[in-house]
């Protein structure tokens, strides 16, 4: 069964690569939605290419297969999809528009997906790399559409170059003056975030922060510096988002 599952995923990836302008809809079990293009599957995780809107924001993220409720693949009309074949292995024909993910048996999972209770909320995990340079207007699209009131935990690690021999960790460098950075009272090079591409309520994240979303929208991550043109490297980010407990 695992060989069949991998074969079907390979067919799926070929279809995705052949149609780069199309967008897939990935629905997570907590009710969140990711719009992008599924470009890979490895170690029980989907890799999703996200962004490319009018503002040039583009990036990629990964989600565990066990956190996915369904994926709607935007494919050529009339062409059979790999996920239809994958679903048909274990289910009779159906007319529902979304394709549930039938998972192979897995062990040693690091994410708790048991039903949430009022005292112990459940979190799902997304990993993404945040580039320090000026690509995509300096912002990395996490792919996560958050809801107002949703609790988020973000952890960051790694080191980036800010140019001119300066290097920064996600906590930033407090001794660098930069009048053009987005958050003037926060350290230069620090990891920052914003919810929505029409919002200027920036949030300093640093190496780790837990907070509650104050609005709905896509979560973007970036580096707090005015001149990103000579930057290189990226931060490694782990986002834990509270599930709705459906």
C-alpha positions as CSV (number, residue, x, y, z in Angstrom):
1,X,0.0,0.0,0.0
2,X,2.9,2.4,0.8
3,X,4.3,1.8,-2.7
4,X,1.0,2.7,-4.3
5,X,0.6,5.8,-2.1
6,X,4.1,7.0,-3.1
7,X,3.4,6.3,-6.8
8,X,0.2,8.3,-6.7
9,X,1.9,11.1,-5.0
10,X,4.6,11.1,-7.7
11,X,1.8,11.4,-10.3
12,X,0.3,14.2,-8.3
13,X,3.6,16.1,-8.2
14,X,4.1,15.7,-12.0
15,X,0.6,17.2,-12.6
16,X,1.4,20.1,-10.2
17,X,4.7,20.9,-11.8
18,X,3.2,20.8,-15.3
19,X,0.6,23.4,-14.2
20,X,2.5,26.1,-12.3
21,X,-0.2,28.8,-12.7
22,X,-2.9,26.8,-11.0
23,X,-3.6,27.0,-7.2
24,X,-4.6,24.1,-4.9
25,X,-6.7,24.5,-1.8
26,X,-5.5,22.7,1.3
27,X,-8.0,22.5,4.1
28,X,-6.6,21.7,7.6
29,X,-8.4,19.8,10.2
30,X,-8.6,22.9,12.4
31,X,-10.6,24.8,9.8
32,X,-7.7,26.8,8.4
33,X,-7.2,27.1,4.6
34,X,-3.9,27.3,2.6
35,X,-3.9,28.4,-1.1
36,X,-0.9,27.4,-3.1
37,X,0.7,24.7,-5.2
38,X,1.6,21.3,-3.8
39,X,5.1,20.7,-5.1
40,X,6.5,17.9,-2.9
41,X,5.8,15.2,-0.4
42,X,8.5,13.8,1.9
43,X,8.7,12.4,5.5
44,X,4.8,12.6,5.8
45,X,4.8,16.3,4.9
46,X,3.5,18.2,2.0
47,X,5.6,21.0,0.6
48,X,3.4,23.9,-0.7
49,X,4.5,26.9,-2.9
50,X,2.6,30.0,-1.8
51,X,2.3,33.6,-3.0
52,X,3.0,35.3,-6.3
53,X,0.3,37.9,-5.9
54,X,0.4,41.5,-7.1
55,X,2.8,42.5,-4.3
56,X,5.2,39.7,-5.3
57,X,5.1,37.9,-2.0
58,X,6.0,34.3,-2.6
59,X,7.4,31.5,-0.4
60,X,6.8,27.9,0.6
61,X,5.7,26.0,3.7
62,X,5.2,22.4,4.8
63,X,2.3,20.7,6.6
64,X,2.0,17.2,8.1
65,X,-0.3,14.9,6.2
66,X,-2.1,14.0,9.4
67,X,-3.1,17.7,9.8
68,X,-4.7,17.8,6.4
69,X,-8.5,17.3,6.0
70,X,-8.7,17.6,2.2
71,X,-6.9,19.0,-0.8
72,X,-8.7,20.4,-3.8
73,X,-6.4,20.3,-6.8
74,X,-6.9,22.9,-9.4
75,X,-6.2,20.7,-12.5
76,X,-7.2,20.8,-16.1
77,X,-10.9,20.2,-16.6
78,X,-11.7,16.6,-17.4
79,X,-8.3,15.2,-16.5
80,X,-8.3,12.5,-13.9
81,X,-6.5,13.5,-10.7
82,X,-4.1,11.4,-8.7
83,X,-6.0,12.1,-5.5
84,X,-9.2,10.7,-7.1
85,X,-7.4,7.4,-7.7
86,X,-5.9,7.5,-4.2
87,X,-9.3,8.0,-2.6
88,X,-10.9,5.3,-4.8
89,X,-8.7,2.7,-3.2
90,X,-10.5,2.9,0.0
91,X,-13.8,4.6,-0.8
92,X,-16.7,4.1,-3.2
93,X,-17.4,6.8,-5.9
94,X,-18.4,10.1,-4.4
95,X,-19.5,13.5,-5.8
96,X,-18.0,15.6,-3.0
97,X,-15.8,18.4,-4.3
98,X,-12.9,17.9,-1.9
99,X,-10.6,14.9,-1.7
100,X,-9.9,13.5,1.8
101,X,-6.3,12.4,2.4
102,X,-6.2,8.7,3.2
103,X,-3.0,8.3,5.3
104,X,-0.8,5.3,5.5
105,X,-0.2,3.9,9.0
106,X,2.5,6.0,10.7
107,X,4.3,5.8,14.0
108,X,6.4,8.1,16.2
109,X,4.5,11.2,15.4
110,X,5.6,14.4,17.1
111,X,2.3,16.3,16.7
112,X,-0.7,15.8,19.0
113,X,-3.9,15.7,16.9
114,X,-6.2,14.4,19.6
115,X,-9.5,16.4,20.0
116,X,-9.1,19.7,21.8
117,X,-10.7,20.4,25.1
118,X,-11.4,23.6,26.8
119,X,-8.5,23.2,29.2
120,X,-5.9,21.7,26.7
121,X,-6.1,23.2,23.3
122,X,-4.5,21.4,20.3
123,X,-1.9,22.9,18.1
124,X,-0.7,22.0,14.6
125,X,2.7,22.8,13.2
126,X,3.9,24.5,10.1
127,X,7.6,25.0,9.2
128,X,8.9,27.7,6.9
129,X,12.1,29.4,6.1
130,X,12.2,33.2,6.2
131,X,14.7,34.9,3.9
132,X,16.5,38.0,5.0
133,X,16.9,39.5,1.6
134,X,14.6,41.8,-0.4
135,X,12.9,39.0,-2.4
136,X,9.1,39.2,-2.3
137,X,9.3,42.7,-0.8
138,X,11.0,41.4,2.2
139,X,8.1,39.2,3.4
140,X,7.7,35.5,3.5
141,X,4.2,34.1,3.2
142,X,3.8,31.4,5.8
143,X,0.7,30.1,4.0
144,X,-1.3,30.1,7.2
145,X,-4.6,31.9,7.2
146,X,-5.2,32.8,10.9
147,X,-8.4,33.8,12.5
148,X,-9.0,36.6,15.1
149,X,-8.6,35.1,18.5
150,X,-6.4,32.2,17.4
151,X,-3.4,31.6,19.6
152,X,0.0,31.3,17.8
153,X,3.4,30.1,19.0
154,X,6.3,31.0,16.8
155,X,9.9,29.8,17.4
156,X,12.9,30.9,15.3
157,X,16.5,29.9,14.9
158,X,19.4,30.4,12.6
159,X,21.7,33.3,11.6
160,X,21.5,35.8,8.7
161,X,23.9,38.3,7.2
162,X,22.8,42.0,7.3
163,X,25.6,43.1,5.0
164,X,28.9,44.9,5.8
165,X,30.1,42.0,8.0
166,X,27.1,42.1,10.4
167,X,25.3,38.9,11.4
168,X,22.1,38.6,13.3
169,X,20.0,35.9,15.0
170,X,16.2,36.1,15.3
171,X,16.6,38.3,18.4
172,X,18.3,41.0,16.3
173,X,21.1,43.5,17.0
174,X,20.2,46.3,19.5
175,X,23.3,48.4,18.8
176,X,22.6,49.1,15.1
177,X,20.8,52.4,14.2
178,X,18.4,52.1,11.3
179,X,15.8,54.8,10.7
180,X,14.2,52.9,7.9
181,X,13.3,49.7,9.6
182,X,9.6,48.9,10.1
183,X,9.8,48.7,13.9
184,X,12.2,51.5,14.9
185,X,12.1,50.6,18.6
186,X,13.0,47.0,18.1
187,X,16.4,45.4,17.3
188,X,17.7,45.5,13.8
189,X,17.5,42.1,12.1
190,X,14.9,40.7,14.5
191,X,12.2,38.4,13.2
192,X,8.9,40.3,12.8
193,X,5.4,39.4,11.6
194,X,2.2,40.9,10.3
195,X,-1.2,39.5,9.6
196,X,-2.6,40.5,6.2
197,X,-0.9,42.4,3.3
198,X,-3.0,45.5,4.0
199,X,-1.9,45.9,7.6
200,X,0.9,47.8,9.3
201,X,0.4,46.5,12.9
202,X,3.8,44.7,12.9
203,X,4.6,42.2,15.7
204,X,8.1,41.5,17.0
205,X,8.7,37.8,17.3
206,X,12.4,37.4,18.1
207,X,13.6,33.9,18.9
208,X,10.2,32.9,20.3
209,X,6.8,34.5,21.0
210,X,3.3,33.4,21.8
211,X,0.4,35.7,21.0
212,X,-3.3,35.9,20.0
213,X,-4.2,37.1,16.5
214,X,-6.1,40.4,16.6
215,X,-7.5,40.0,13.1
216,X,-8.1,37.5,10.2
217,X,-5.6,37.2,7.4
218,X,-2.5,35.5,6.1
219,X,0.5,35.5,8.4
220,X,3.7,37.0,6.9
221,X,7.2,37.0,8.4
222,X,10.1,39.2,7.7
223,X,13.4,40.8,9.1
224,X,13.3,44.1,10.8
225,X,15.8,46.1,8.7
226,X,15.4,49.0,6.3
227,X,17.9,47.9,3.6
228,X,17.5,44.3,2.7
229,X,19.3,44.4,-0.6
230,X,22.7,43.2,0.7
231,X,21.3,40.5,3.1
232,X,21.7,36.8,2.7
233,X,20.6,33.7,4.6
234,X,17.3,32.8,6.3
235,X,15.8,32.0,9.6
236,X,14.2,28.6,10.3
237,X,10.7,29.1,11.7
238,X,8.3,26.7,13.5
239,X,4.7,28.0,13.8
240,X,2.3,26.3,16.2
241,X,-1.3,27.4,15.5
242,X,-4.2,26.6,17.8
243,X,-6.7,24.3,16.3
244,X,-10.4,25.0,16.5
245,X,-11.2,21.6,18.0
246,X,-13.8,20.7,15.4
